[in-house]
């Protein structure tokens, strides 16, 4: 999914030869990687502000600031993937590194084959971060569009009848805050009842939708916070969660 995207790495080590060799090997192993190097850990924060990096790879034992101290500083301002790469570590060092927010820990080895491990760990950490960013971005866009709808819309679990999400218009209709509505049963909010509607003249259309599995439409009466009735159209275009709105529909999608 992300194989075409370049990964920009900032590698910190006080040994210039280590930096040069690691850069050559990593960029050869994975052509999608571009490595920039720096010897002074105190300059890292400045480089992060001026460069668009996807991952930090840092030695542990360095003058002025060790790798864990550097990670702690970085975590105060950024969640960029951070990999501690050292030949002088231990289980205690690894444990302390993870406590301050280091994403991974790779031991330097004599054999050059360990660079394969480092390259895989870098790509894994970065792609995981990209995936999280993508989910968060999509969630934000979804929420923005959801709240922009003029109809009152609920997202309802069709098996438990719990409200999973509600747009801004529905919160206004029921005069509730989001945390006062989410998790409540839809029938308690829209009908003031302790269980789903089963009366002959007011049966819950969700039952029929789940029973038949077909796309159906039903007109159903709900009541707002002032007990004023309003009509909803209920439909099920496909399988999944239940959407409900006052003009369109609770729909399973």
N, C-alpha and C positions, 0 to 999 in steps of 0.2 A: 504493500500500500504506500509506503514512504520511501521505496528504494530509489526513486528519482530525485528525492530531495537531498541537498547537500547538508552535511552535518559539520558545523563549525565548532572546533574544539580549542579551548585555551588550556595549554599544558604548562604547569609551573614546576620547575625543578631548579635547584641552584647549580646543577651540573650541566654545562652547555653541551657536552658530548652526549649525555643521556637524552637531552631534548632533541638534538639533531637526529640521532639514530631512531628514536621513537617516532618522530615525524615521518621520516622516510619509510619506515616499516608499516606504520598504520595507514598511510596514504596509498601504499602499494597493496596491502591486504584488502582495503575497502576504498575503492575509487571515489566513493561518495563522501569521504571524509577530507576535511581541510583543517590542518593543525597549525595554530599559531603558538609561539613559545614566549615564555617570560621567565627570568631568573629571580626577580625580586618579588616576593609575595605581597609586599606592601603596595605594589603598583597594580595589583589585580583589580581592585575596585574601580580604579580609573579606566582600565582597559575594558571592563564590563560596561561602563557607561558610554564608551565611544565605539565599541564593537558589538556586533549582533551575534553573540555566541549561543550555542545550544547545549554545551557541556563543559565542565571544568574537570581536568585531570590534574591532581596535585600530589607531589611527593609529601612524605611525612616530616622527615628531619631536614629542616632548613634553618639558616640563620635568620634572626629577627622575628620570625613567626613560623610555627610548625603547621602542618597540614590540617590538624584538627582545630587549632586556633583560627586558621584562615576560614575553614568551613563554618565555624560558629559566627564569624563576622558576616560571611556571605548570606547565611540563613536569616540574618536580621533584616535583610533587604530583598532577598531573591529566593525563588524556589528552583533555580536552574539546577539540573542534575549535576551532582558532585561526586567524583570517584577518587578515592584515596589510593594512590599507586606507589607502593614503597617496598623496599627490600629490607627494612629494619623494623618491621611491625611485629605484632604478637596478637594473641586472642584478646588481651586486655586493651590494646590499641584499637582493634577492630570494634570491640564493644563500645568504647568511648566515642569512636567515630560515628557509629550509628546513633548514639544518643544525641549528638549535636546536629543530626540531619544529613549525614553523608549517605548517598544512595547505594554505593557499592564499595567494595574493598578488594583490590587485586594486588597480589604479591609479585614483586619483581623476581624473575628467575634467570639463571645463567642461560638456559636454552631460549633461543629466540621464538620458539613455538608459543611461549606464554603471551606473545603479542596477539595471537589469534583470540585468546581468552579476553584480553583487554579490549580488542576491537568489538567483539560480540557484546561485552558488558556495556560499552559506550553506546552502541546502536540500540541495545535493549532499553537502556535508561532514557535515551532521547526519544525513541519512538513511543515509549510509555507516556512520557510527558506530552508529546504531540497529541496522542490519543485523548488524554485528559483535557487538554486545551480545546480540542475539537468538540468533545462532549459538552464542556462548559459553554462554548460559544453557541452550539446548537440549542442548548437549554435556555440560554439567554434570548436567542431569536424566537424560540417557541413561546417563551413566557411573554415576550413583547407582543407577539401576534395574538396570543391567547387573551391578554388583557385589553387589546385593542378592539375585540369583538363587542358590538353594541348589545348583543343578546346575552342573557344570563346563561353561563355555561358551567356545568360541573363535570369532572372526570370521576366516574364512580366504578368501584370494583363490583362487577356483576354478581359475584358469589357471596360477598360479605355485606354489600350495599354501603360500604364505607366511602365517604367522599375523599378522593385522593388529591384533587386540585379544584380550585374555583377561581374564575376570572374576576376582575375588579367590579364589573357590572353586577355580578351575582352577590358579591359582598355588600354592595350598596343596597341591593334589593332586600337582603335579609338583615341589614344593619349589623353585620358582624365583622370582626377582624379575621384574617386568614387563619391564625392559630386557634381561633374559636370555632372554626368551621371544619378544618381538615381533621379527618379521623372520625367525625360524627357520622351516624347512619343517615342516609338521605331522607328516609321516612320520618325521622325525628325532627329534621329541619323543615321539611316541606309540608308535613302533615301533623306534626306534634304528637306522633304515635310512638309506641314502644316496639312495634314490629311492622313489617311491610303490609301494605293495604291488601286485604283479602275480602272486603265487602263486595257483594254482587254489583253494586252501582259504582264502586270505586276500587276495582282490583288493580294491583300493580302490573303494568304492562311488561315489566322486566321478566316476570315469570313466563309469559308467553314467548317472549323473544328467546329465552334460554331453552324452553321446551321444544319449540319447533325448529330452531336453528335457521329459520327463513327470514328474509328481509320483510319486515312488516312495519306498519305505521299505526300508532294509536294516539288518540287525543286524551290527555290526562290533566286533571286539575291539581294545581299546587297552591300553597298559601304562603304569603310573604310574612315579614315580621309583625305586620299589623293585622294579620289574619285575613288579608284581602286576597281573594282567589285570582289566579291567572292561569292561562292555558299553556300547556307544553305539548309539542308533538314528539312522539317517541318512535325511533326507528332503529333498525339494526342492519347497516350495510355489510358488515363482515364481523369476524371474530375479534375479541380483545376486550379492552376497557369500555366502559359505558359513558358516553357523552350525553349531556342533557342541556337543552336550552329552551327558553320560553317561546321562541318563534320557530326555531329549527327543530332540534331533537336531542333526548338522551340517545346516543348511538354507540353501539359496540364497535370499536375500531382498533 
